[in-house]
Amino acid sequence: MPTTVVPGTYRHYKDQLYQVIDVATHSESGEQLVVYRPLYGEGKLWVRPLAMLCETVTIDGHSVPRFALLKAG
């Protein structure tokens, strides 16, 4: 499982597109958080733990990335 991400456009396993902006560090815990926004709807900023963004999920018996990089930058 990858443990890093680069800024760019990602596809969520449920088929929506997201823009990853950067990785931030939580000021108290030191946890790495990914700053991103959906490329649909209001497009407000969200954060998610890096480990969660990089994990895989099982769909119909197949392991797939939760978020897959489509285009860096």
N, CA, C and O atoms as a Tripos MOL2 file, in Angstrom:
@<TRIPOS>MOLECULE
protein
  292   291    73     0     0
PROTEIN
NO_CHARGES

@<TRIPOS>ATOM
      1 N           0.8460   -1.1780    0.0000 N.3       1 MET1
      2 CA          0.0000    0.0000    0.0000 C.3       1 MET1
      3 C           0.8920    1.2420    0.0000 C.2       1 MET1
      4 O           1.7880    1.3490    0.8370 O.2       1 MET1
      5 N           0.6640    2.1860   -0.9230 N.am      2 PRO2
      6 CA          1.4610    3.4190   -0.9170 C.3       2 PRO2
      7 C           1.1870    4.2280    0.3490 C.2       2 PRO2
      8 O           0.0910    4.1780    0.9060 O.2       2 PRO2
      9 N           2.1840    4.9620    0.7890 N.am      3 THR3
     10 CA          2.0020    5.7920    1.9860 C.3       3 THR3
     11 C           2.2930    7.2570    1.6950 C.2       3 THR3
     12 O           2.4500    8.0580    2.6170 O.2       3 THR3
     13 N           2.3650    7.6070    0.4210 N.am      4 THR4
     14 CA          2.5510    9.0010    0.0350 C.3       4 THR4
     15 C           1.5670    9.3340   -1.0770 C.2       4 THR4
     16 O           1.1030    8.4530   -1.8010 O.2       4 THR4
     17 N           1.2630   10.5990   -1.1960 N.am      5 VAL5
     18 CA          0.4380   11.0680   -2.3040 C.3       5 VAL5
     19 C           1.0920   12.3110   -2.8770 C.2       5 VAL5
     20 O           1.8720   12.9820   -2.2020 O.2       5 VAL5
     21 N           0.7720   12.6090   -4.1140 N.am      6 VAL6
     22 CA          1.2450   13.8310   -4.7580 C.3       6 VAL6
     23 C           0.0180   14.6610   -5.1120 C.2       6 VAL6
     24 O          -1.0590   14.1020   -5.3200 O.2       6 VAL6
     25 N           0.1560   15.9730   -5.1840 N.am      7 PRO7
     26 CA         -0.9720   16.7860   -5.6300 C.3       7 PRO7
     27 C          -1.4220   16.3460   -7.0200 C.2       7 PRO7
     28 O          -0.6010   15.9910   -7.8660 O.2       7 PRO7
     29 N          -2.7190   16.3730   -7.2420 N.am      8 GLY8
     30 CA         -3.2440   15.9940   -8.5460 C.3       8 GLY8
     31 C          -4.6980   15.5950   -8.4720 C.2       8 GLY8
     32 O          -5.3740   15.8120   -7.4660 O.2       8 GLY8
     33 N          -5.1690   15.0050   -9.5630 N.am      9 THR9
     34 CA         -6.5540   14.5580   -9.6750 C.3       9 THR9
     35 C          -6.6190   13.0660   -9.3970 C.2       9 THR9
     36 O          -5.8600   12.2810   -9.9660 O.2       9 THR9
     37 N          -7.5290   12.6870   -8.5190 N.am     10 TYR10
     38 CA         -7.6970   11.2950   -8.1130 C.3      10 TYR10
     39 C          -9.1370   10.8630   -8.3570 C.2      10 TYR10
     40 O         -10.0640   11.6700   -8.2900 O.2      10 TYR10
     41 N          -9.3040    9.5770   -8.6410 N.am     11 ARG11
     42 CA        -10.6460    9.0000   -8.7710 C.3      11 ARG11
     43 C         -10.9010    8.1290   -7.5440 C.2      11 ARG11
     44 O         -10.1190    7.2310   -7.2320 O.2      11 ARG11
     45 N         -11.9970    8.4060   -6.8590 N.am     12 HIS12
     46 CA        -12.4310    7.5990   -5.7220 C.3      12 HIS12
     47 C         -13.0110    6.2980   -6.2640 C.2      12 HIS12
     48 O         -13.5350    6.2720   -7.3780 O.2      12 HIS12
     49 N         -12.9240    5.2280   -5.4940 N.am     13 TYR13
     50 CA        -13.4290    3.9400   -5.9800 C.3      13 TYR13
     51 C         -14.9210    3.9760   -6.2940 C.2      13 TYR13
     52 O         -15.4110    3.1120   -7.0210 O.2      13 TYR13
     53 N         -15.6550    4.9550   -5.7650 N.am     14 LYS14
     54 CA        -17.0800    5.0990   -6.1040 C.3      14 LYS14
     55 C         -17.2740    5.9850   -7.3330 C.2      14 LYS14
     56 O         -18.4010    6.3530   -7.6640 O.2      14 LYS14
     57 N         -16.1660    6.3290   -8.0130 N.am     15 ASP15
     58 CA        -16.1330    6.9810   -9.3230 C.3      15 ASP15
     59 C         -16.1920    8.5070   -9.3300 C.2      15 ASP15
     60 O         -16.2840    9.0940  -10.4080 O.2      15 ASP15
     61 N         -16.1430    9.1710   -8.1830 N.am     16 GLN16
     62 CA        -16.1050   10.6360   -8.1620 C.3      16 GLN16
     63 C         -14.6600   11.1190   -8.2640 C.2      16 GLN16
     64 O         -13.7330   10.4020   -7.8850 O.2      16 GLN16
     65 N         -14.4690   12.3420   -8.7810 N.am     17 LEU17
     66 CA        -13.1290   12.9150   -8.9300 C.3      17 LEU17
     67 C         -12.8370   13.9050   -7.8070 C.2      17 LEU17
     68 O         -13.7170   14.6300   -7.3420 O.2      17 LEU17
     69 N         -11.5630   13.9130   -7.3830 N.am     18 TYR18
     70 CA        -11.1080   14.7820   -6.3030 C.3      18 TYR18
     71 C          -9.7740   15.3990   -6.6690 C.2      18 TYR18
     72 O          -8.9820   14.8050   -7.4000 O.2      18 TYR18
     73 N          -9.5310   16.6010   -6.1520 N.am     19 GLN19
     74 CA         -8.2430   17.2650   -6.3170 C.3      19 GLN19
     75 C          -7.5150   17.2010   -4.9830 C.2      19 GLN19
     76 O          -7.9680   17.7680   -3.9880 O.2      19 GLN19
     77 N          -6.3800   16.5020   -4.9700 N.am     20 VAL20
     78 CA         -5.5280   16.4960   -3.7800 C.3      20 VAL20
     79 C          -4.6390   17.7210   -3.8670 C.2      20 VAL20
     80 O          -3.9380   17.9240   -4.8580 O.2      20 VAL20
     81 N          -4.6710   18.5340   -2.8250 N.am     21 ILE21
     82 CA         -3.9310   19.7870   -2.8050 C.3      21 ILE21
     83 C          -2.5560   19.6020   -2.1830 C.2      21 ILE21
     84 O          -1.5540   20.0430   -2.7450 O.2      21 ILE21
     85 N          -2.5040   18.9500   -1.0250 N.am     22 ASP22
     86 CA         -1.2210   18.7530   -0.3500 C.3      22 ASP22
     87 C          -1.4270   17.8620    0.8640 C.2      22 ASP22
     88 O          -2.5490   17.4710    1.1850 O.2      22 ASP22
     89 N          -0.3220   17.5480    1.5310 N.am     23 VAL23
     90 CA         -0.3560   16.8170    2.7930 C.3      23 VAL23
     91 C           0.0260   17.7950    3.8930 C.2      23 VAL23
     92 O           1.0190   18.5140    3.7780 O.2      23 VAL23
     93 N          -0.7630   17.8200    4.9560 N.am     24 ALA24
     94 CA         -0.5180   18.6940    6.0990 C.3      24 ALA24
     95 C          -0.2420   17.8350    7.3310 C.2      24 ALA24
     96 O          -0.5560   16.6450    7.3560 O.2      24 ALA24
     97 N           0.3420   18.4490    8.3370 N.am     25 THR25
     98 CA          0.6320   17.7600    9.5880 C.3      25 THR25
     99 C          -0.2280   18.3490   10.7020 C.2      25 THR25
    100 O          -0.2490   19.5630   10.9050 O.2      25 THR25
    101 N          -0.9380   17.4800   11.4190 N.am     26 HIS26
    102 CA         -1.7670   17.9210   12.5410 C.3      26 HIS26
    103 C          -0.8580   18.5370   13.6020 C.2      26 HIS26
    104 O           0.1630   17.9510   13.9610 O.2      26 HIS26
    105 N          -1.2230   19.7080   14.1020 N.am     27 SER27
    106 CA         -0.3570   20.4630   15.0190 C.3      27 SER27
    107 C          -0.1510   19.7860   16.3710 C.2      27 SER27
    108 O           0.8770   20.0060   17.0130 O.2      27 SER27
    109 N          -1.0860   18.9820   16.8090 N.am     28 GLU28
    110 CA         -0.9680   18.3480   18.1270 C.3      28 GLU28
    111 C          -0.4680   16.9110   18.0450 C.2      28 GLU28
    112 O           0.4290   16.5180   18.7900 O.2      28 GLU28
    113 N          -1.0460   16.1360   17.1460 N.am     29 SER29
    114 CA         -0.7230   14.7020   17.0940 C.3      29 SER29
    115 C           0.4080   14.3680   16.1320 C.2      29 SER29
    116 O           1.0210   13.3060   16.2380 O.2      29 SER29
    117 N           0.6910   15.2730   15.1900 N.am     30 GLY30
    118 CA          1.7030   14.9850   14.1720 C.3      30 GLY30
    119 C           1.1830   14.1040   13.0500 C.2      30 GLY30
    120 O           1.9300   13.7740   12.1290 O.2      30 GLY30
    121 N          -0.0990   13.7140   13.1120 N.am     31 GLU31
    122 CA         -0.6800   12.8540   12.0750 C.3      31 GLU31
    123 C          -0.6520   13.5600   10.7220 C.2      31 GLU31
    124 O          -0.9100   14.7600   10.6270 O.2      31 GLU31
    125 N          -0.3370   12.8010    9.6840 N.am     32 GLN32
    126 CA         -0.3310   13.3220    8.3250 C.3      32 GLN32
    127 C          -1.7590   13.3070    7.7850 C.2      32 GLN32
    128 O          -2.4280   12.2740    7.8180 O.2      32 GLN32
    129 N          -2.2260   14.4590    7.2850 N.am     33 LEU33
    130 CA         -3.5800   14.6140    6.7600 C.3      33 LEU33
    131 C          -3.5100   15.1120    5.3250 C.2      33 LEU33
    132 O          -2.7000   15.9830    5.0060 O.2      33 LEU33
    133 N          -4.3430   14.5710    4.4720 N.am     34 VAL34
    134 CA         -4.3990   14.9900    3.0770 C.3      34 VAL34
    135 C          -5.4680   16.0640    2.9420 C.2      34 VAL34
    136 O          -6.6020   15.8800    3.3830 O.2      34 VAL34
    137 N          -5.1020   17.1880    2.3300 N.am     35 VAL35
    138 CA         -6.0370   18.2860    2.0680 C.3      35 VAL35
    139 C          -6.5380   18.0990    0.6400 C.2      35 VAL35
    140 O          -5.7420   18.0410   -0.2970 O.2      35 VAL35
    141 N          -7.8530   18.0040    0.4740 N.am     36 TYR36
    142 CA         -8.4130   17.7320   -0.8520 C.3      36 TYR36
    143 C          -9.7770   18.3810   -0.9920 C.2      36 TYR36
    144 O         -10.3740   18.8300   -0.0140 O.2      36 TYR36
    145 N         -10.2630   18.4220   -2.2340 N.am     37 ARG37
    146 CA        -11.6130   18.9320   -2.4880 C.3      37 ARG37
    147 C         -12.2530   18.0740   -3.5790 C.2      37 ARG37
    148 O         -11.5690   17.6070   -4.4900 O.2      37 ARG37
    149 N         -13.5560   17.8710   -3.4820 N.am     38 PRO38
    150 CA        -14.2630   17.1700   -4.5490 C.3      38 PRO38
    151 C         -14.3700   18.0710   -5.7760 C.2      38 PRO38
    152 O         -14.4940   19.2900   -5.6520 O.2      38 PRO38
    153 N         -14.3210   17.4770   -6.9350 N.am     39 LEU39
    154 CA        -14.4780   18.2280   -8.1870 C.3      39 LEU39
    155 C         -15.9370   18.1790   -8.6430 C.2      39 LEU39
    156 O         -16.2290   18.0990   -9.8360 O.2      39 LEU39
    157 N         -16.8320   18.2280   -7.6770 N.am     40 TYR40
    158 CA        -18.2750   18.2870   -7.9150 C.3      40 TYR40
    159 C         -18.8900   19.0090   -6.7180 C.2      40 TYR40
    160 O         -18.2280   19.1810   -5.6940 O.2      40 TYR40
    161 N         -20.1110   19.4200   -6.8330 N.am     41 GLY41
    162 CA        -20.7940   20.0830   -5.7200 C.3      41 GLY41
    163 C         -20.1380   21.4050   -5.3530 C.2      41 GLY41
    164 O         -19.6530   22.1290   -6.2220 O.2      41 GLY41
    165 N         -20.1260   21.7160   -4.0620 N.am     42 GLU42
    166 CA        -19.5920   22.9850   -3.5730 C.3      42 GLU42
    167 C         -18.0770   23.0670   -3.6800 C.2      42 GLU42
    168 O         -17.5270   24.1640   -3.7700 O.2      42 GLU42
    169 N         -17.4000   21.9420   -3.6730 N.am     43 GLY43
    170 CA        -15.9480   21.9300   -3.7860 C.3      43 GLY43
    171 C         -15.2200   22.4470   -2.5630 C.2      43 GLY43
    172 O         -14.0940   22.9330   -2.6710 O.2      43 GLY43
    173 N         -15.8610   22.3470   -1.3710 N.am     44 LYS44
    174 CA        -15.1850   22.8480   -0.1730 C.3      44 LYS44
    175 C         -14.0360   21.9200    0.2130 C.2      44 LYS44
    176 O         -14.0210   20.7470   -0.1600 O.2      44 LYS44
    177 N         -13.0790   22.4570    0.9620 N.am     45 LEU45
    178 CA        -11.9020   21.6940    1.3620 C.3      45 LEU45
    179 C         -12.2330   20.6930    2.4590 C.2      45 LEU45
    180 O         -13.0470   20.9570    3.3440 O.2      45 LEU45
    181 N         -11.5770   19.5320    2.3770 N.am     46 TRP46
    182 CA        -11.7010   18.4770    3.3710 C.3      46 TRP46
    183 C         -10.3070   17.9930    3.7310 C.2      46 TRP46
    184 O          -9.3510   18.2280    2.9910 O.2      46 TRP46
    185 N         -10.1900   17.3190    4.8670 N.am     47 VAL47
    186 CA         -8.9580   16.6190    5.2150 C.3      47 VAL47
    187 C          -9.3160   15.1840    5.5660 C.2      47 VAL47
    188 O         -10.4090   14.8900    6.0490 O.2      47 VAL47
    189 N          -8.3670   14.3070    5.3100 N.am     48 ARG48
    190 CA         -8.5450   12.8870    5.5820 C.3      48 ARG48
    191 C          -7.1780   12.3510    5.9880 C.2      48 ARG48
    192 O          -6.1690   12.7820    5.4300 O.2      48 ARG48
    193 N          -7.1140   11.4270    6.9390 N.am     49 PRO49
    194 CA         -5.8220   10.8500    7.2840 C.3      49 PRO49
    195 C          -5.1430   10.2360    6.0530 C.2      49 PRO49
    196 O          -5.7850    9.5700    5.2410 O.2      49 PRO49
    197 N          -3.8460   10.4720    5.9360 N.am     50 LEU50
    198 CA         -3.0800    9.9530    4.8040 C.3      50 LEU50
    199 C          -3.2530    8.4470    4.6660 C.2      50 LEU50
    200 O          -3.4350    7.9430    3.5570 O.2      50 LEU50
    201 N          -3.2000    7.7270    5.7750 N.am     51 ALA51
    202 CA         -3.3280    6.2690    5.7210 C.3      51 ALA51
    203 C          -4.6620    5.8520    5.1140 C.2      51 ALA51
    204 O          -4.7240    4.8650    4.3810 O.2      51 ALA51
    205 N          -5.7240    6.5880    5.4070 N.am     52 MET52
    206 CA         -7.0440    6.2530    4.8720 C.3      52 MET52
    207 C          -7.1000    6.5140    3.3640 C.2      52 MET52
    208 O          -7.6750    5.7220    2.6180 O.2      52 MET52
    209 N          -6.5110    7.6140    2.9220 N.am     53 LEU53
    210 CA         -6.5160    7.9190    1.4920 C.3      53 LEU53
    211 C          -5.7440    6.8610    0.7100 C.2      53 LEU53
    212 O          -6.0990    6.5370   -0.4230 O.2      53 LEU53
    213 N          -4.6820    6.3210    1.3190 N.am     54 CYS54
    214 CA         -3.8060    5.3710    0.6290 C.3      54 CYS54
    215 C          -4.2630    3.9210    0.7370 C.2      54 CYS54
    216 O          -3.6740    3.0490    0.0970 O.2      54 CYS54
    217 N          -5.2910    3.6410    1.5250 N.am     55 GLU55
    218 CA         -5.6770    2.2510    1.7360 C.3      55 GLU55
    219 C          -6.4320    1.6730    0.5460 C.2      55 GLU55
    220 O          -6.8500    2.3920   -0.3610 O.2      55 GLU55
    221 N          -6.5930    0.3660    0.5760 N.am     56 THR56
    222 CA         -7.3830   -0.3220   -0.4430 C.3      56 THR56
    223 C          -8.7090   -0.7560    0.1740 C.2      56 THR56
    224 O          -8.8300   -0.9000    1.3900 O.2      56 THR56
    225 N          -9.6880   -0.9590   -0.6850 N.am     57 VAL57
    226 CA        -10.9950   -1.4580   -0.2750 C.3      57 VAL57
    227 C         -11.3130   -2.6780   -1.1280 C.2      57 VAL57
    228 O         -10.7880   -2.8240   -2.2320 O.2      57 VAL57
    229 N         -12.1650   -3.5450   -0.6210 N.am     58 THR58
    230 CA        -12.5360   -4.7480   -1.3580 C.3      58 THR58
    231 C         -13.8990   -4.5420   -2.0050 C.2      58 THR58
    232 O         -14.8990   -4.2940   -1.3300 O.2      58 THR58
    233 N         -13.9120   -4.6510   -3.3320 N.am     59 ILE59
    234 CA        -15.1370   -4.5020   -4.1160 C.3      59 ILE59
    235 C         -15.3210   -5.7780   -4.9350 C.2      59 ILE59
    236 O         -14.4540   -6.1420   -5.7300 O.2      59 ILE59
    237 N         -16.4410   -6.4470   -4.7400 N.am     60 ASP60
    238 CA        -16.7310   -7.6880   -5.4650 C.3      60 ASP60
    239 C         -15.5670   -8.6660   -5.4030 C.2      60 ASP60
    240 O         -15.2430   -9.3200   -6.3940 O.2      60 ASP60
    241 N         -14.9380   -8.7610   -4.2300 N.am     61 GLY61
    242 CA        -13.8440   -9.7030   -4.0340 C.3      61 GLY61
    243 C         -12.4930   -9.2460   -4.5460 C.2      61 GLY61
    244 O         -11.5160   -9.9870   -4.4440 O.2      61 GLY61
    245 N         -12.4150   -8.0340   -5.0970 N.am     62 HIS62
    246 CA        -11.1540   -7.5050   -5.6180 C.3      62 HIS62
    247 C         -10.6960   -6.3180   -4.7760 C.2      62 HIS62
    248 O         -11.4990   -5.4720   -4.3820 O.2      62 HIS62
    249 N          -9.4010   -6.2730   -4.5080 N.am     63 SER63
    250 CA         -8.8180   -5.1690   -3.7550 C.3      63 SER63
    251 C          -8.4880   -4.0290   -4.7140 C.2      63 SER63
    252 O          -7.7460   -4.2150   -5.6780 O.2      63 SER63
    253 N          -9.0460   -2.8440   -4.4410 N.am     64 VAL64
    254 CA         -8.8110   -1.6760   -5.2960 C.3      64 VAL64
    255 C          -8.4220   -0.4960   -4.4130 C.2      64 VAL64
    256 O          -8.8170   -0.4410   -3.2480 O.2      64 VAL64
    257 N          -7.6450    0.4590   -4.9540 N.am     65 PRO65
    258 CA         -7.2960    1.6210   -4.1390 C.3      65 PRO65
    259 C          -8.5260    2.4800   -3.8530 C.2      65 PRO65
    260 O          -9.3950    2.6440   -4.7100 O.2      65 PRO65
    261 N          -8.5860    3.0230   -2.6430 N.am     66 ARG66
    262 CA         -9.6870    3.9410   -2.3010 C.3      66 ARG66
    263 C          -9.6390    5.1610   -3.2210 C.2      66 ARG66
    264 O         -10.6780    5.6130   -3.7030 O.2      66 ARG66
    265 N          -8.4360    5.6980   -3.4690 N.am     67 PHE67
    266 CA         -8.2230    6.8190   -4.3790 C.3      67 PHE67
    267 C          -7.1000    6.4460   -5.3380 C.2      67 PHE67
    268 O          -6.0280    6.0290   -4.8980 O.2      67 PHE67
    269 N          -7.3260    6.5870   -6.6300 N.am     68 ALA68
    270 CA         -6.3100    6.2810   -7.6450 C.3      68 ALA68
    271 C          -5.9130    7.5630   -8.3640 C.2      68 ALA68
    272 O          -6.7690    8.3290   -8.8070 O.2      68 ALA68
    273 N          -4.6160    7.7900   -8.4770 N.am     69 LEU69
    274 CA         -4.1080    8.9810   -9.1650 C.3      69 LEU69
    275 C          -4.4150    8.8970  -10.6550 C.2      69 LEU69
    276 O          -4.0870    7.9050  -11.3060 O.2      69 LEU69
    277 N          -5.0410    9.9310  -11.1910 N.am     70 LEU70
    278 CA         -5.2970   10.0270  -12.6270 C.3      70 LEU70
    279 C          -4.2820   10.9320  -13.3020 C.2      70 LEU70
    280 O          -3.7800   10.6220  -14.3820 O.2      70 LEU70
    281 N          -3.9800   12.0730  -12.6470 N.am     71 LYS71
    282 CA         -3.0740   13.0550  -13.2370 C.3      71 LYS71
    283 C          -2.3830   13.8330  -12.1280 C.2      71 LYS71
    284 O          -3.0400   14.4620  -11.2990 O.2      71 LYS71
    285 N          -1.0530   13.7890  -12.1160 N.am     72 ALA72
    286 CA         -0.2890   14.5500  -11.1230 C.3      72 ALA72
    287 C          -0.3100   16.0260  -11.4810 C.2      72 ALA72
    288 O          -0.4380   16.4050  -12.6460 O.2      72 ALA72
    289 N          -0.1820   16.8480  -10.4460 N.am     73 GLY73
    290 CA         -0.1180   18.2950  -10.6820 C.3      73 GLY73
    291 C          -1.3650   18.9170  -10.3440 C.2      73 GLY73
    292 O          -1.5050   20.1330  -10.4760 O.2      73 GLY73
@<TRIPOS>BOND
     1     1     2 1
     2     2     3 1
     3     3     4 2
     4     3     5 am
     5     5     6 1
     6     6     7 1
     7     7     8 2
     8     7     9 am
     9     9    10 1
    10    10    11 1
    11    11    12 2
    12    11    13 am
    13    13    14 1
    14    14    15 1
    15    15    16 2
    16    15    17 am
    17    17    18 1
    18    18    19 1
    19    19    20 2
    20    19    21 am
    21    21    22 1
    22    22    23 1
    23    23    24 2
    24    23    25 am
    25    25    26 1
    26    26    27 1
    27    27    28 2
    28    27    29 am
    29    29    30 1
    30    30    31 1
    31    31    32 2
    32    31    33 am
    33    33    34 1
    34    34    35 1
    35    35    36 2
    36    35    37 am
    37    37    38 1
    38    38    39 1
    39    39    40 2
    40    39    41 am
    41    41    42 1
    42    42    43 1
    43    43    44 2
    44    43    45 am
    45    45    46 1
    46    46    47 1
    47    47    48 2
    48    47    49 am
    49    49    50 1
    50    50    51 1
    51    51    52 2
    52    51    53 am
    53    53    54 1
    54    54    55 1
    55    55    56 2
    56    55    57 am
    57    57    58 1
    58    58    59 1
    59    59    60 2
    60    59    61 am
    61    61    62 1
    62    62    63 1
    63    63    64 2
    64    63    65 am
    65    65    66 1
    66    66    67 1
    67    67    68 2
    68    67    69 am
    69    69    70 1
    70    70    71 1
    71    71    72 2
    72    71    73 am
    73    73    74 1
    74    74    75 1
    75    75    76 2
    76    75    77 am
    77    77    78 1
    78    78    79 1
    79    79    80 2
    80    79    81 am
    81    81    82 1
    82    82    83 1
    83    83    84 2
    84    83    85 am
    85    85    86 1
    86    86    87 1
    87    87    88 2
    88    87    89 am
    89    89    90 1
    90    90    91 1
    91    91    92 2
    92    91    93 am
    93    93    94 1
    94    94    95 1
    95    95    96 2
    96    95    97 am
    97    97    98 1
    98    98    99 1
    99    99   100 2
   100    99   101 am
   101   101   102 1
   102   102   103 1
   103   103   104 2
   104   103   105 am
   105   105   106 1
   106   106   107 1
   107   107   108 2
   108   107   109 am
   109   109   110 1
   110   110   111 1
   111   111   112 2
   112   111   113 am
   113   113   114 1
   114   114   115 1
   115   115   116 2
   116   115   117 am
   117   117   118 1
   118   118   119 1
   119   119   120 2
   120   119   121 am
   121   121   122 1
   122   122   123 1
   123   123   124 2
   124   123   125 am
   125   125   126 1
   126   126   127 1
   127   127   128 2
   128   127   129 am
   129   129   130 1
   130   130   131 1
   131   131   132 2
   132   131   133 am
   133   133   134 1
   134   134   135 1
   135   135   136 2
   136   135   137 am
   137   137   138 1
   138   138   139 1
   139   139   140 2
   140   139   141 am
   141   141   142 1
   142   142   143 1
   143   143   144 2
   144   143   145 am
   145   145   146 1
   146   146   147 1
   147   147   148 2
   148   147   149 am
   149   149   150 1
   150   150   151 1
   151   151   152 2
   152   151   153 am
   153   153   154 1
   154   154   155 1
   155   155   156 2
   156   155   157 am
   157   157   158 1
   158   158   159 1
   159   159   160 2
   160   159   161 am
   161   161   162 1
   162   162   163 1
   163   163   164 2
   164   163   165 am
   165   165   166 1
   166   166   167 1
   167   167   168 2
   168   167   169 am
   169   169   170 1
   170   170   171 1
   171   171   172 2
   172   171   173 am
   173   173   174 1
   174   174   175 1
   175   175   176 2
   176   175   177 am
   177   177   178 1
   178   178   179 1
   179   179   180 2
   180   179   181 am
   181   181   182 1
   182   182   183 1
   183   183   184 2
   184   183   185 am
   185   185   186 1
   186   186   187 1
   187   187   188 2
   188   187   189 am
   189   189   190 1
   190   190   191 1
   191   191   192 2
   192   191   193 am
   193   193   194 1
   194   194   195 1
   195   195   196 2
   196   195   197 am
   197   197   198 1
   198   198   199 1
   199   199   200 2
   200   199   201 am
   201   201   202 1
   202   202   203 1
   203   203   204 2
   204   203   205 am
   205   205   206 1
   206   206   207 1
   207   207   208 2
   208   207   209 am
   209   209   210 1
   210   210   211 1
   211   211   212 2
   212   211   213 am
   213   213   214 1
   214   214   215 1
   215   215   216 2
   216   215   217 am
   217   217   218 1
   218   218   219 1
   219   219   220 2
   220   219   221 am
   221   221   222 1
   222   222   223 1
   223   223   224 2
   224   223   225 am
   225   225   226 1
   226   226   227 1
   227   227   228 2
   228   227   229 am
   229   229   230 1
   230   230   231 1
   231   231   232 2
   232   231   233 am
   233   233   234 1
   234   234   235 1
   235   235   236 2
   236   235   237 am
   237   237   238 1
   238   238   239 1
   239   239   240 2
   240   239   241 am
   241   241   242 1
   242   242   243 1
   243   243   244 2
   244   243   245 am
   245   245   246 1
   246   246   247 1
   247   247   248 2
   248   247   249 am
   249   249   250 1
   250   250   251 1
   251   251   252 2
   252   251   253 am
   253   253   254 1
   254   254   255 1
   255   255   256 2
   256   255   257 am
   257   257   258 1
   258   258   259 1
   259   259   260 2
   260   259   261 am
   261   261   262 1
   262   262   263 1
   263   263   264 2
   264   263   265 am
   265   265   266 1
   266   266   267 1
   267   267   268 2
   268   267   269 am
   269   269   270 1
   270   270   271 1
   271   271   272 2
   272   271   273 am
   273   273   274 1
   274   274   275 1
   275   275   276 2
   276   275   277 am
   277   277   278 1
   278   278   279 1
   279   279   280 2
   280   279   281 am
   281   281   282 1
   282   282   283 1
   283   283   284 2
   284   283   285 am
   285   285   286 1
   286   286   287 1
   287   287   288 2
   288   287   289 am
   289   289   290 1
   290   290   291 1
   291   291   292 2
@<TRIPOS>SUBSTRUCTURE
     1 MET1         2 RESIDUE 1 A MET
     2 PRO2         6 RESIDUE 1 A PRO
     3 THR3        10 RESIDUE 1 A THR
     4 THR4        14 RESIDUE 1 A THR
     5 VAL5        18 RESIDUE 1 A VAL
     6 VAL6        22 RESIDUE 1 A VAL
     7 PRO7        26 RESIDUE 1 A PRO
     8 GLY8        30 RESIDUE 1 A GLY
     9 THR9        34 RESIDUE 1 A THR
    10 TYR10       38 RESIDUE 1 A TYR
    11 ARG11       42 RESIDUE 1 A ARG
    12 HIS12       46 RESIDUE 1 A HIS
    13 TYR13       50 RESIDUE 1 A TYR
    14 LYS14       54 RESIDUE 1 A LYS
    15 ASP15       58 RESIDUE 1 A ASP
    16 GLN16       62 RESIDUE 1 A GLN
    17 LEU17       66 RESIDUE 1 A LEU
    18 TYR18       70 RESIDUE 1 A TYR
    19 GLN19       74 RESIDUE 1 A GLN
    20 VAL20       78 RESIDUE 1 A VAL
    21 ILE21       82 RESIDUE 1 A ILE
    22 ASP22       86 RESIDUE 1 A ASP
    23 VAL23       90 RESIDUE 1 A VAL
    24 ALA24       94 RESIDUE 1 A ALA
    25 THR25       98 RESIDUE 1 A THR
    26 HIS26      102 RESIDUE 1 A HIS
    27 SER27      106 RESIDUE 1 A SER
    28 GLU28      110 RESIDUE 1 A GLU
    29 SER29      114 RESIDUE 1 A SER
    30 GLY30      118 RESIDUE 1 A GLY
    31 GLU31      122 RESIDUE 1 A GLU
    32 GLN32      126 RESIDUE 1 A GLN
    33 LEU33      130 RESIDUE 1 A LEU
    34 VAL34      134 RESIDUE 1 A VAL
    35 VAL35      138 RESIDUE 1 A VAL
    36 TYR36      142 RESIDUE 1 A TYR
    37 ARG37      146 RESIDUE 1 A ARG
    38 PRO38      150 RESIDUE 1 A PRO
    39 LEU39      154 RESIDUE 1 A LEU
    40 TYR40      158 RESIDUE 1 A TYR
    41 GLY41      162 RESIDUE 1 A GLY
    42 GLU42      166 RESIDUE 1 A GLU
    43 GLY43      170 RESIDUE 1 A GLY
    44 LYS44      174 RESIDUE 1 A LYS
    45 LEU45      178 RESIDUE 1 A LEU
    46 TRP46      182 RESIDUE 1 A TRP
    47 VAL47      186 RESIDUE 1 A VAL
    48 ARG48      190 RESIDUE 1 A ARG
    49 PRO49      194 RESIDUE 1 A PRO
    50 LEU50      198 RESIDUE 1 A LEU
    51 ALA51      202 RESIDUE 1 A ALA
    52 MET52      206 RESIDUE 1 A MET
    53 LEU53      210 RESIDUE 1 A LEU
    54 CYS54      214 RESIDUE 1 A CYS
    55 GLU55      218 RESIDUE 1 A GLU
    56 THR56      222 RESIDUE 1 A THR
    57 VAL57      226 RESIDUE 1 A VAL
    58 THR58      230 RESIDUE 1 A THR
    59 ILE59      234 RESIDUE 1 A ILE
    60 ASP60      238 RESIDUE 1 A ASP
    61 GLY61      242 RESIDUE 1 A GLY
    62 HIS62      246 RESIDUE 1 A HIS
    63 SER63      250 RESIDUE 1 A SER
    64 VAL64      254 RESIDUE 1 A VAL
    65 PRO65      258 RESIDUE 1 A PRO
    66 ARG66      262 RESIDUE 1 A ARG
    67 PHE67      266 RESIDUE 1 A PHE
    68 ALA68      270 RESIDUE 1 A ALA
    69 LEU69      274 RESIDUE 1 A LEU
    70 LEU70      278 RESIDUE 1 A LEU
    71 LYS71      282 RESIDUE 1 A LYS
    72 ALA72      286 RESIDUE 1 A ALA
    73 GLY73      290 RESIDUE 1 A GLY
